[in-house]
Amino acid sequence: MSTTSTETAPITLTDLASAKVAELLAQEGNAELALRVAVRPGGCSGFSYEMFFDTDVADDDVRSQFGAVTVVVDPSSASLLQGSVLDFKDGLQGAGFSINNPNATRTCGCGQSFS
């Protein structure tokens, strides 16, 4: 498995995002789970983000560690996510994760797709 430090990770997690993911992972009760972040064709702007817990880590996946959270990204998604930041907001306007991607030239109103 590829291992990377947080400095070269395709995507980094803010402290709030890392804490929330760690909380969700603890609720799952499976120490083998990692957070997979991927980019897939689709969405209203060309690409969409996908995040889910995964135990299937391929040898060529890029792995990075943020506290108790292991993040895995497949090689094709890694180039599209390079320099991105995953954040978590919990406020009156709603709670949820968001990705700030410097590679996105255009995003849609839902914030879940980009080009």
Steps between C-alpha positions, in 0.01 A plus 500: 500500500620848423549713805519874496544768760236764551725753319475308170153357542265570208241624749542622856244507778435795726496427873118518500471259206748258656312505832164440329633216284664341808164523681319335208766229473465425873125455452570244225706292743745364239864595550582395140289776342661790317339808347512469122481826306455467125413700191260342252371615162153648533315772681379820342853639451686196366644332812352419838651422838444169671579427866436175681655264753695219339699196610619418146828690457690435178880488482511815285261704719653808659467475878529783748439525872320780686497410868294182531367532144656323203409656165541306175485643148532307174777621265270651236308698763822611672602729213153662494501549877860625543501790747135452603373543855210309655317705763198444722252770595238467770278804515153645470514484120556126517780259572717311259830441330635722225803475275699808404677393180747745342492294177129564441448762231123490538267365769126458512256641753477173693876502567525130419627524144769692313694527178 
